[in-house]
Amino acid sequence: MIYRVIPLEGFLNLEMIQVAKHINGKVVVDFRKTLLENDVLDSSSANNLKRKVGILLKRFAVLDEILIDELANADIATTEFITFYSVLKNEKLLFDFLNETIYNNYIKLKKYITKEEIDSFMIEKARQVQEINSWTEDSKNRMKNKVLEFSIKGGYLKKEKNDYTIIFPSVSKRTVEHIRKIESNELVSMLFLEKGI
C-alpha cells in the first residue's frame, strides 16, 4: 500500500465484474494480454483501455479465487464491497480514511462524519506524510473527493445534507467468512465495523 494521487481512477465496479466473469475458473497466464486482446472491457480509446487495464491489474492482484468468484456471481452490494476492498488493499489513503475516520467514529457510536472531520483528516495526513504534503491543494481536494466517492460506493457512507452517515456495508455471508479467514483481525474489524482492534 502506498500514498498516491489517483484522481483519474474510477471505482470501475462494472469493469471489475466483467473481468471476474471472464477469468473466473480459468488459469490466466498473462492477465494484461488477456484483457487487451479478448475485448473484455469497453473503452473509448486504446489509451483508455490501457489505463483501465493498469488499474485492474493492481486490484485483481489482491483478490484470490474465492473473491473473484464472488465478484463474478454475488449481488451488486457485495461486488461493490469487493471492489472497495481491492482499492483499499492498494491505496493507503483510503485505508487510513476507513480506519481513522469511519471506523473510529463508528466504534465511538458516532454514526456520522462531518465535512470538517474530512477536511481535518486531510490536513492531518499532510502533516504526517511527506508524500501527501507535497501534493498540490488541488490534488489534495481531488483525493479527498475520491476517498469519499469510494467510501460511498463501497457501502460505508451515505451523503446527507451537511454530513455523511456511516452505514454498514451489505456483504454476502461467503465473502465475510472468507475475508475473516484471510485477513488480520485488525483489518476485519475495520472492514466490518466491529470492536476488537
Salt bridges, closest charged atoms under 4 A:
GLU9 OE1 - LYS58 NZ 2.90
GLU9 OE2 - ARG59 NH2 3.19
GLU15 OE2 - LYS52 NZ 3.18
ASP64 OD2 - HIS178 NE2 2.44
ASP69 OD2 - ARG174 NH1 2.54
GLU70 OE2 - ARG174 NH1 3.21
GLU91 OE2 - ARG4 NE 2.89
GLU91 OE2 - LYS58 NZ 2.97
ASP96 OD1 - LYS92 NZ 2.86
ASP96 OD2 - LYS125 NZ 3.11
GLU100 OE2 - LYS125 NZ 2.98
GLU117 OE2 - LYS110 NZ 2.58
ASP119 OD1 - LYS144 NZ 2.64
GLU124 OE1 - ARG127 NH1 3.30
GLU137 OE2 - LYS140 NZ 3.19
ASP138 OD2 - ARG142 NH1 3.19
GLU149 OE1 - LYS146 NZ 3.49
GLU149 OE2 - LYS153 NZ 3.16
GLU177 OE2 - LYS173 NZ 3.89
GLU183 OE2 - LYS89 NZ 2.91
GLU194 OE2 - ARG180 NH2 2.38
